[in-house]
Amino acid sequence: METFNQIAKMVKQRTGKDITLESNLKDTGIDSLDLLDFIVEAEGIFNVEISDDELLKLQTVKDVVVAIDSKR
């Protein structure tokens, strides 16, 4: 839940929108360029690295949380 809370905070700061685990990243207003910046920021915060292949598979907030948590 800690990862989700931090991700939710990051999305809220960028878009002003509240999210759930099921939220689709496109529905949050984060486009593909924003997603790259968002993931780079998340990598720094969580001290993980998400590969380009993984990045392309991220569709929902839950996908981001699982990707980050699997590397911690």
N, CA, C and O atoms as a GROMACS GRO file, in nm:
protein
  288
    1MET      N    1   0.082  -0.120   0.000
    1MET     CA    2   0.000   0.000   0.000
    1MET      C    3   0.086   0.126   0.000
    1MET      O    4   0.046   0.230  -0.052
    2GLU      N    5   0.204   0.116   0.058
    2GLU     CA    6   0.294   0.231   0.062
    2GLU      C    7   0.330   0.278  -0.079
    2GLU      O    8   0.333   0.398  -0.106
    3THR      N    9   0.358   0.182  -0.167
    3THR     CA   10   0.393   0.218  -0.305
    3THR      C   11   0.275   0.287  -0.372
    3THR      O   12   0.292   0.390  -0.437
    4PHE      N   13   0.155   0.231  -0.356
    4PHE     CA   14   0.037   0.292  -0.417
    4PHE      C   15   0.018   0.435  -0.366
    4PHE      O   16  -0.009   0.526  -0.445
    5ASN      N   17   0.031   0.454  -0.236
    5ASN     CA   18   0.010   0.588  -0.179
    5ASN      C   19   0.106   0.690  -0.239
    5ASN      O   20   0.066   0.803  -0.268
    6GLN      N   21   0.231   0.650  -0.257
    6GLN     CA   22   0.329   0.742  -0.316
    6GLN      C   23   0.296   0.768  -0.463
    6GLN      O   24   0.306   0.882  -0.510
    7ILE      N   25   0.259   0.663  -0.536
    7ILE     CA   26   0.222   0.679  -0.678
    7ILE      C   27   0.099   0.770  -0.689
    7ILE      O   28   0.095   0.858  -0.774
    8ALA      N   29   0.001   0.748  -0.603
    8ALA     CA   30  -0.121   0.831  -0.604
    8ALA      C   31  -0.087   0.977  -0.580
    8ALA      O   32  -0.144   1.066  -0.642
    9LYS      N   33   0.006   1.000  -0.488
    9LYS     CA   34   0.048   1.137  -0.458
    9LYS      C   35   0.116   1.200  -0.580
    9LYS      O   36   0.091   1.316  -0.613
   10MET      N   37   0.202   1.121  -0.648
   10MET     CA   38   0.270   1.171  -0.767
   10MET      C   39   0.170   1.205  -0.878
   10MET      O   40   0.183   1.309  -0.944
   11VAL      N   41   0.071   1.118  -0.899
   11VAL     CA   42  -0.030   1.143  -1.003
   11VAL      C   43  -0.111   1.267  -0.967
   11VAL      O   44  -0.139   1.350  -1.053
   12LYS      N   45  -0.149   1.279  -0.841
   12LYS     CA   46  -0.228   1.395  -0.796
   12LYS      C   47  -0.151   1.525  -0.821
   12LYS      O   48  -0.209   1.625  -0.864
   13GLN      N   49  -0.020   1.524  -0.793
   13GLN     CA   50   0.062   1.644  -0.815
   13GLN      C   51   0.071   1.678  -0.964
   13GLN      O   52   0.070   1.795  -1.000
   14ARG      N   53   0.079   1.578  -1.049
   14ARG     CA   54   0.094   1.600  -1.193
   14ARG      C   55  -0.038   1.635  -1.261
   14ARG      O   56  -0.041   1.718  -1.352
   15THR      N   57  -0.146   1.570  -1.218
   15THR     CA   58  -0.271   1.582  -1.294
   15THR      C   59  -0.386   1.643  -1.215
   15THR      O   60  -0.485   1.689  -1.273
   16GLY      N   61  -0.374   1.644  -1.083
   16GLY     CA   62  -0.483   1.692  -0.999
   16GLY      C   63  -0.593   1.588  -0.981
   16GLY      O   64  -0.698   1.618  -0.924
   17LYS      N   65  -0.571   1.466  -1.031
   17LYS     CA   66  -0.673   1.362  -1.024
   17LYS      C   67  -0.641   1.260  -0.916
   17LYS      O   68  -0.525   1.227  -0.891
   18ASP      N   69  -0.748   1.210  -0.854
   18ASP     CA   70  -0.736   1.099  -0.761
   18ASP      C   71  -0.744   0.970  -0.840
   18ASP      O   72  -0.813   0.964  -0.942
   19ILE      N   73  -0.674   0.867  -0.794
   19ILE     CA   74  -0.670   0.741  -0.867
   19ILE      C   75  -0.700   0.624  -0.775
   19ILE      O   76  -0.700   0.637  -0.652
   20THR      N   77  -0.725   0.509  -0.837
   20THR     CA   78  -0.736   0.382  -0.767
   20THR      C   79  -0.634   0.288  -0.831
   20THR      O   80  -0.571   0.323  -0.930
   21LEU      N   81  -0.618   0.171  -0.775
   21LEU     CA   82  -0.528   0.072  -0.835
   21LEU      C   83  -0.573   0.036  -0.976
   21LEU      O   84  -0.489   0.006  -1.062
   22GLU      N   85  -0.703   0.039  -1.000
   22GLU     CA   86  -0.756   0.000  -1.130
   22GLU      C   87  -0.753   0.112  -1.233
   22GLU      O   88  -0.786   0.089  -1.350
   23SER      N   89  -0.714   0.231  -1.193
   23SER     CA   90  -0.712   0.344  -1.286
   23SER      C   91  -0.618   0.316  -1.403
   23SER      O   92  -0.505   0.271  -1.385
   24ASN      N   93  -0.668   0.342  -1.523
   24ASN     CA   94  -0.586   0.329  -1.643
   24ASN      C   95  -0.497   0.453  -1.650
   24ASN      O   96  -0.544   0.564  -1.628
   25LEU      N   97  -0.371   0.434  -1.682
   25LEU     CA   98  -0.279   0.548  -1.685
   25LEU      C   99  -0.323   0.654  -1.785
   25LEU      O  100  -0.306   0.773  -1.759
   26LYS      N  101  -0.378   0.613  -1.898
   26LYS     CA  102  -0.424   0.710  -1.999
   26LYS      C  103  -0.539   0.795  -1.944
   26LYS      O  104  -0.551   0.913  -1.977
   27ASP      N  105  -0.623   0.734  -1.860
   27ASP     CA  106  -0.736   0.806  -1.803
   27ASP      C  107  -0.693   0.910  -1.700
   27ASP      O  108  -0.769   1.001  -1.667
   28THR      N  109  -0.572   0.897  -1.649
   28THR     CA  110  -0.523   0.993  -1.550
   28THR      C  111  -0.476   1.121  -1.616
   28THR      O  112  -0.454   1.222  -1.548
   29GLY      N  113  -0.461   1.119  -1.750
   29GLY     CA  114  -0.411   1.236  -1.820
   29GLY      C  115  -0.262   1.230  -1.844
   29GLY      O  116  -0.202   1.325  -1.894
   30ILE      N  117  -0.200   1.118  -1.807
   30ILE     CA  118  -0.056   1.100  -1.830
   30ILE      C  119  -0.038   1.038  -1.968
   30ILE      O  120  -0.076   0.923  -1.990
   31ASP      N  121   0.020   1.114  -2.061
   31ASP     CA  122   0.044   1.060  -2.195
   31ASP      C  123   0.177   0.986  -2.197
   31ASP      O  124   0.243   0.973  -2.094
   32SER      N  125   0.216   0.936  -2.312
   32SER     CA  126   0.336   0.851  -2.320
   32SER      C  127   0.463   0.925  -2.279
   32SER      O  128   0.550   0.866  -2.216
   33LEU      N  129   0.476   1.052  -2.315
   33LEU     CA  130   0.594   1.128  -2.273
   33LEU      C  131   0.593   1.155  -2.124
   33LEU      O  132   0.696   1.145  -2.056
   34ASP      N  133   0.475   1.190  -2.072
   34ASP     CA  134   0.461   1.211  -1.928
   34ASP      C  135   0.489   1.082  -1.852
   34ASP      O  136   0.547   1.084  -1.744
   35LEU      N  137   0.448   0.969  -1.910
   35LEU     CA  138   0.470   0.840  -1.844
   35LEU      C  139   0.618   0.815  -1.826
   35LEU      O  140   0.662   0.768  -1.721
   36LEU      N  141   0.696   0.845  -1.928
   36LEU     CA  142   0.841   0.825  -1.918
   36LEU      C  143   0.898   0.910  -1.805
   36LEU      O  144   0.976   0.860  -1.724
   37ASP      N  145   0.862   1.037  -1.799
   37ASP     CA  146   0.907   1.124  -1.690
   37ASP      C  147   0.860   1.074  -1.555
   37ASP      O  148   0.934   1.075  -1.457
   38PHE      N  149   0.736   1.029  -1.551
   38PHE     CA  150   0.675   0.978  -1.429
   38PHE      C  151   0.752   0.855  -1.379
   38PHE      O  152   0.781   0.845  -1.260
   39ILE      N  153   0.785   0.764  -1.469
   39ILE     CA  154   0.856   0.641  -1.432
   39ILE      C  155   0.999   0.674  -1.387
   39ILE      O  156   1.049   0.615  -1.291
   40VAL      N  157   1.064   0.767  -1.455
   40VAL     CA  158   1.198   0.807  -1.414
   40VAL      C  159   1.194   0.864  -1.272
   40VAL      O  160   1.282   0.833  -1.190
   41GLU      N  161   1.094   0.945  -1.242
   41GLU     CA  162   1.079   0.999  -1.108
   41GLU      C  163   1.054   0.887  -1.007
   41GLU      O  164   1.113   0.885  -0.899
   42ALA      N  165   0.966   0.793  -1.042
   42ALA     CA  166   0.936   0.681  -0.954
   42ALA      C  167   1.059   0.594  -0.930
   42ALA      O  168   1.082   0.547  -0.818
   43GLU      N  169   1.138   0.573  -1.035
   43GLU     CA  170   1.262   0.494  -1.020
   43GLU      C  171   1.354   0.558  -0.917
   43GLU      O  172   1.415   0.489  -0.836
   44GLY      N  173   1.363   0.689  -0.921
   44GLY     CA  174   1.446   0.760  -0.824
   44GLY      C  175   1.392   0.751  -0.682
   44GLY      O  176   1.468   0.731  -0.588
   45ILE      N  177   1.264   0.766  -0.668
   45ILE     CA  178   1.201   0.762  -0.536
   45ILE      C  179   1.213   0.623  -0.474
   45ILE      O  180   1.245   0.609  -0.356
   46PHE      N  181   1.187   0.521  -0.554
   46PHE     CA  182   1.184   0.384  -0.503
   46PHE      C  183   1.316   0.309  -0.522
   46PHE      O  184   1.328   0.193  -0.481
   47ASN      N  185   1.414   0.374  -0.584
   47ASN     CA  186   1.545   0.314  -0.607
   47ASN      C  187   1.534   0.181  -0.682
   47ASN      O  188   1.591   0.080  -0.640
   48VAL      N  189   1.459   0.183  -0.792
   48VAL     CA  190   1.442   0.066  -0.879
   48VAL      C  191   1.467   0.109  -1.023
   48VAL      O  192   1.476   0.228  -1.053
   49GLU      N  193   1.478   0.011  -1.111
   49GLU     CA  194   1.491   0.040  -1.254
   49GLU      C  195   1.387  -0.040  -1.329
   49GLU      O  196   1.376  -0.162  -1.313
   50ILE      N  197   1.310   0.028  -1.412
   50ILE     CA  198   1.207  -0.036  -1.494
   50ILE      C  199   1.256  -0.033  -1.638
   50ILE      O  200   1.285   0.073  -1.694
   51SER      N  201   1.264  -0.151  -1.698
   51SER     CA  202   1.315  -0.160  -1.834
   51SER      C  203   1.216  -0.101  -1.934
   51SER      O  204   1.099  -0.082  -1.904
   52ASP      N  205   1.266  -0.072  -2.053
   52ASP     CA  206   1.180  -0.020  -2.160
   52ASP      C  207   1.070  -0.120  -2.194
   52ASP      O  208   0.957  -0.081  -2.222
   53ASP      N  209   1.104  -0.250  -2.193
   53ASP     CA  210   1.003  -0.353  -2.222
   53ASP      C  211   0.891  -0.350  -2.118
   53ASP      O  212   0.773  -0.360  -2.152
   54GLU      N  213   0.930  -0.336  -1.991
   54GLU     CA  214   0.830  -0.329  -1.884
   54GLU      C  215   0.746  -0.202  -1.898
   54GLU      O  216   0.624  -0.204  -1.879
   55LEU      N  217   0.812  -0.093  -1.932
   55LEU     CA  218   0.743   0.036  -1.947
   55LEU      C  219   0.630   0.026  -2.049
   55LEU      O  220   0.522   0.081  -2.028
   56LEU      N  221   0.655  -0.043  -2.158
   56LEU     CA  222   0.554  -0.057  -2.263
   56LEU      C  223   0.433  -0.137  -2.219
   56LEU      O  224   0.326  -0.125  -2.278
   57LYS      N  225   0.449  -0.219  -2.115
   57LYS     CA  226   0.340  -0.304  -2.066
   57LYS      C  227   0.256  -0.237  -1.959
   57LYS      O  228   0.150  -0.290  -1.922
   58LEU      N  229   0.299  -0.124  -1.909
   58LEU     CA  230   0.227  -0.058  -1.800
   58LEU      C  231   0.099   0.006  -1.853
   58LEU      O  232   0.103   0.098  -1.934
   59GLN      N  233  -0.013  -0.044  -1.805
   59GLN     CA  234  -0.143   0.007  -1.848
   59GLN      C  235  -0.219   0.073  -1.733
   59GLN      O  236  -0.285   0.175  -1.752
   60THR      N  237  -0.209   0.013  -1.615
   60THR     CA  238  -0.286   0.062  -1.500
   60THR      C  239  -0.191   0.103  -1.388
   60THR      O  240  -0.071   0.074  -1.391
   61VAL      N  241  -0.247   0.170  -1.291
   61VAL     CA  242  -0.171   0.208  -1.173
   61VAL      C  243  -0.121   0.081  -1.103
   61VAL      O  244  -0.008   0.078  -1.053
   62LYS      N  245  -0.204  -0.022  -1.099
   62LYS     CA  246  -0.164  -0.148  -1.037
   62LYS      C  247  -0.040  -0.206  -1.107
   62LYS      O  248   0.048  -0.260  -1.041
   63ASP      N  249  -0.034  -0.196  -1.239
   63ASP     CA  250   0.083  -0.243  -1.313
   63ASP      C  251   0.210  -0.172  -1.266
   63ASP      O  252   0.315  -0.234  -1.251
   64VAL      N  253   0.201  -0.043  -1.243
   64VAL     CA  254   0.315   0.035  -1.196
   64VAL      C  255   0.356  -0.010  -1.056
   64VAL      O  256   0.474  -0.031  -1.028
   65VAL      N  257   0.258  -0.025  -0.969
   65VAL     CA  258   0.284  -0.068  -0.831
   65VAL      C  259   0.349  -0.205  -0.829
   65VAL      O  260   0.447  -0.226  -0.758
   66VAL      N  261   0.296  -0.300  -0.907
   66VAL     CA  262   0.352  -0.435  -0.911
   66VAL      C  263   0.494  -0.434  -0.966
   66VAL      O  264   0.582  -0.502  -0.914
   67ALA      N  265   0.517  -0.356  -1.071
   67ALA     CA  266   0.652  -0.346  -1.130
   67ALA      C  267   0.752  -0.293  -1.028
   67ALA      O  268   0.863  -0.344  -1.017
   68ILE      N  269   0.713  -0.192  -0.954
   68ILE     CA  270   0.802  -0.134  -0.854
   68ILE      C  271   0.823  -0.231  -0.738
   68ILE      O  272   0.936  -0.256  -0.698
   69ASP      N  273   0.714  -0.286  -0.685
   69ASP     CA  274   0.725  -0.375  -0.571
   69ASP      C  275   0.803  -0.502  -0.602
   69ASP      O  276   0.866  -0.559  -0.513
   70SER      N  277   0.798  -0.546  -0.726
   70SER     CA  278   0.870  -0.669  -0.762
   70SER      C  279   1.022  -0.648  -0.763
   70SER      O  280   1.098  -0.745  -0.766
   71LYS      N  281   1.065  -0.524  -0.760
   71LYS     CA  282   1.207  -0.492  -0.766
   71LYS      C  283   1.262  -0.446  -0.632
   71LYS      O  284   1.381  -0.413  -0.621
   72ARG      N  285   1.178  -0.442  -0.531
   72ARG     CA  286   1.223  -0.393  -0.399
   72ARG      C  287   1.253  -0.506  -0.306
   72ARG      O  288   1.291  -0.484  -0.191
   0.00000   0.00000   0.00000
